[in-house]
């Protein structure tokens, strides 16, 4: 009997500092990908860069990281002595990737959400969920994101870029940014390498910490105001909607929404929907969708805002492949909108099939897009557009 399930490659891990976050995201995804609807091919990229192709296991209920990793076992002996091993493992994985219907990336940080993986998949003609090469690359670079959004008339946080060989600000730049400032790697995520500076004497140590991640860093002016996140989702029929606003609050022991607060579930709280005046909530939703359009996004985007003086939206950062752990903002926002985690994954996968199809085939004409939606709906049991829409 033919297997009518959608064959999904779930890629996770990676060489970035967000390896563990990626594994948690992948475990969350796998917990909510119905075995009746999807055949999942787990692919783990080890911290050393080796691609390990695994196989699905009978599963019911929640999947934790140890179970996820047990699906992709490998013996590391000898890998460090063979520089060809990582490349060979990529080539082996590509042969498997050519057999799947779609790739679901759960990679975060460099080599995963910066266009690197997307370039590989596009070159191989493999459809994938989420944003494309250019969007991923520019969205990962905080400097270029700011330039694009500022050119489109959106208000963004002010910052000075320190490139290789430059470690300090001029007096004029210090006066312009004021205190406090945040020092962060230009391509970092999950608040790794980020410091708050309340005195300019603290700047050298903050720069040194950020430089542990990369040479290019940002010194960013603080915006005094509420921190509010918006999740933007593209549906298979082309609608692009923003979910309800989420407001972040952190406890006194955290100076900002740092790595521990984000992923431990302690030290922070989310208020969904945020208690905002209707006109401000509407303005935030409109601007979030506008950011999605300016960056030419596909599938999903999270936009992090500050509300200066409580009323003026300022774009802080974007995330083109937001975290999908149980504690992450993106799935919680859509859950509050009536879209379950499983339905969210259905929407993302079907949108990818509609938008990209097989990248080594001609682009689908408009009438064929309806056929793909119908085909996906048949295979998903009618749940493509499940959930309440905003």
Secondary structure by P-SEA (a helix, b strand, c coil): cccccbbbbbbccccccaaaaaaaaaaaaaacccccccbbbbbbbcccbbbbbbbbccccccccaaaaaaabbbbccccccccaaaaaaaaaaaaaaaaccbbbbcccccccccaaaaaaaaaaccccccccaaaaaaaacaaaaaaaaaaabbbbbbbbbbccccccccaaaaaaaccbbbbbbccccccccbbbbccccaaaaaaaaaaaacccccbbbbbcbbbbbbbbbbcccbbbbbccbbbbbbcccccccccccccccccccccccccccaaaaaaaaaaaaaaaaaaccccbbbbbbbbccccbbbbcccccccccccccaaaaaaaaacccaaaaaaaaaaaaaaaccccccccccaaaaaaaaaaaaaaacccccccccc
